[in-house]
Amino acid sequence: MQGHYVYNNAIKPLVSALFIVNREYIPHDKWLIHMSRSLAWKPDSWEKDLQGALNTGDFSAQSLQERQMCIDRLWNGMNDRLCEMTGTDDRLNFVRKAGYESLKKLIEKEEYTLQEWAAMEGLEALNYEPLHSVFHREGDRILLDKERLLSIRPEDMYVWFYEIVDAGRKGVAAE
């Protein structure tokens, strides 16, 4: 039941994201699904997968897995489109773009003053992964810890952060 509840709550942001992909105004909840049908671009099999994502079936684990596959296909279609529209590295989900770009800045320059970083990214970004695991502070400077960056393993952090680290360190490993 809990899994179905979570997926029920995921539908509205998922359909809203389709309007964003189409650069359209997000309509009132009452019209959200109906108006999604008239959008210029939709992922392949939008209607079928949307219906599957909304279908609770018999509330079994199997029906939950079927819903998950439908939601995954819908999101992956939108993610591919967003990556294409923004020139985002297709090895990453679009939602990881900001984290990747922050890490890339740290990798490229390797050292920033606190003031430079605060003006560019904000100091709070250093409290979050993957940046938190790959920098250290010396006085008023922020430094890339290359050894730590290259030694992080998949089990060291959540998969979505590890994917950012893995994409970011490809250039470092080549040096």
C-alpha angles and dihedrals in degrees: 000000000000093000091051090049091054092049091047088057092046095060098074096053090042094054090041088055089058089060090050091050088053092046090238133139112265108241128220114287090253091065101030100104096034093052093045087072092066097051117121095234129035132162116263111282092011094158095047095045093043090053090048091048090053095046113098091185110189093333090252128141088253093055088048091054091049090053090048092054091051093049090047092053092048094048094043090053091051092043091054090050093048091049090050092048095048102034091243118168103267092219088075135056113253090244089063093057097097093049091047093050092050091051091046091055091052092047094048098050099023093199135053135166115242089249093053092049093044091053093046105037109357124251093256089070088071090064092063133072137291093023093049092063098046106047137062131194126234111183107302094346132094114209133190113241098215094182092054092045091053095043100052111118129202092255092056095076144003113299095247091056092044090054089057092049092047093051092045098049096052089090093045093052090052092058 
